[in-house]
């Protein structure tokens, strides 16, 4: 058995945690037509777990992804937050395809200032 670390990517948002959670879950629900299945939707813990099946016409292979949102500054209703996308099982290319598309959609609310991003990522350390 290979002992590989799971792949993960961070996204920093300039919106409160509840708003970022709502945007992510709404987007995943809109993508149900390609077969995304939401396995876990924890509103209190701000955690989403979804399964993506094989979608040949989009070159997407099966994978399972967890999206976890943490507050970086302020609280859940006011401030900024960080989302961690973790690949639990499956294809890394599908994982990066999903994250890249989500990041394009949320581009207006994602923080791109390098010094603020490093400060916000300390939440997961």
C-alpha positions in Angstrom: 0.0 0.0 0.0 1.3 3.4 -0.9 1.5 5.9 1.9 0.9 9.1 0.1 -0.2 12.4 1.7 -3.5 13.7 0.5 -3.4 16.6 -2.0 -4.8 19.9 -0.8 -5.2 23.5 -2.0 -6.1 26.7 -0.1 -8.3 29.5 -1.2 -8.6 32.8 0.7 -11.8 34.7 0.7 -12.6 38.3 1.6 -16.1 37.3 2.7 -17.3 35.8 6.0 -17.2 32.1 6.5 -20.9 31.5 6.3 -21.1 33.4 3.0 -18.2 31.4 1.6 -19.8 28.2 2.8 -23.1 29.2 1.1 -21.3 30.1 -2.2 -19.5 26.7 -2.2 -22.5 24.6 -1.4 -24.7 26.4 -3.9 -22.1 25.8 -6.6 -21.8 22.1 -5.8 -25.6 21.8 -5.9 -25.7 23.5 -9.3 -23.1 21.0 -10.6 -25.3 18.0 -9.7 -26.2 17.7 -13.4 -22.7 16.4 -14.1 -23.1 13.9 -11.3 -21.5 15.5 -8.3 -23.0 13.9 -5.1 -22.8 15.8 -1.8 -22.0 13.2 0.8 -21.8 15.4 3.8 -23.1 18.9 4.4 -22.1 20.1 7.9 -23.5 23.6 8.3 -22.2 23.9 11.9 -18.7 22.8 11.2 -18.5 24.4 7.7 -17.4 21.1 6.1 -18.6 19.7 2.8 -17.7 16.3 1.4 -18.6 15.5 -2.2 -18.0 12.6 -4.7 -17.4 13.2 -8.4 -18.1 10.3 -10.7 -16.4 9.6 -14.1 -17.5 12.2 -16.6 -15.9 11.2 -20.0 -17.0 14.2 -22.0 -15.3 16.6 -19.5 -12.2 14.3 -19.0 -13.0 14.0 -15.3 -12.2 10.8 -13.4 -13.8 9.8 -10.1 -12.6 11.4 -6.9 -13.8 12.4 -3.4 -13.2 15.9 -2.1 -13.6 17.6 1.2 -14.0 21.4 1.5 -13.3 22.8 5.0 -13.8 26.5 5.7 -12.1 28.2 8.7 -12.3 31.8 10.0 -9.0 33.7 9.4 -10.0 37.1 10.9 -13.1 38.2 12.8 -15.8 35.6 13.3 -18.1 33.4 11.2 -20.5 36.3 10.3 -17.9 39.1 9.8 -14.3 39.0 8.6 -12.3 36.8 6.2 -12.0 33.0 5.8 -9.8 30.3 4.3 -11.1 27.3 2.4 -9.1 24.1 2.3 -9.9 21.7 -0.6 -8.6 18.2 0.2 -8.5 15.2 -2.2 -9.3 12.1 -0.2 -9.5 9.5 -2.9 -9.2 9.5 -6.7 -7.7 11.5 -9.5 -5.6 14.6 -8.9 -6.4 16.0 -12.3 -10.1 15.9 -11.5 -9.4 17.6 -8.1 -7.4 20.4 -9.7 -10.1 20.7 -12.5 -12.8 21.2 -9.9 -10.7 23.6 -7.8 -9.6 25.7 -10.8 -13.2 26.1 -12.0 -14.4 27.0 -8.5 -11.7 29.6 -8.2 -12.6 31.1 -11.5 -16.2 31.5 -10.4 -15.2 32.9 -7.0 -12.5 35.2 -8.4 -14.2 38.3 -7.2 -14.2 37.2 -3.6 -10.8 35.5 -3.4 -8.0 37.4 -1.8 -4.8 37.6 -3.9 -2.5 39.8 -1.7 0.5 37.6 -0.8 1.2 39.0 2.7 -2.5 38.6 3.7 -2.7 35.1 2.3 0.3 33.9 4.3 -1.2 35.4 7.5 -4.6 33.8 6.7 -3.1 30.3 6.1 -1.8 30.2 9.7 -5.3 29.2 10.7 -4.6 25.6 9.5 -1.2 25.3 11.2 
